[in-house]
Amino acid sequence: MKPDLTGAEWKKSTRSNGSGNCVEVATNLPNIVAVRDTKDNGTGPVLTFTPAEWDAFVGGTKDGEFDR
């Protein structure tokens, strides 16, 4: 089932340089964190995560878990 993203408040990183090569995240929906590609202008696919999954991803990123 496709999640209801009505009312999603999409935010770009403050480090976004305006080139359109970034992602937007919506964290204001109950039990969903949604992520989309900025350059699709809201028409492309959206990845969804639980808040716990998103927290684990962000934490892993900060800890260098995904560094090559």
HELIX and SHEET records of a PDB file:
HELIX    1   1 THR A   38  ASP A   40  5                                   3    
HELIX    2   2 PRO A   51  LYS A   62  1                                  12    
SHEET    1   A 4 LYS A  11  LYS A  12  0                                        
SHEET    2   A 4 VAL A  23  LEU A  29 -1                                        
SHEET    3   A 4 ILE A  32  ASP A  37 -1                                        
SHEET    4   A 4 VAL A  46  PHE A  49 -1                                        
END                                                                             
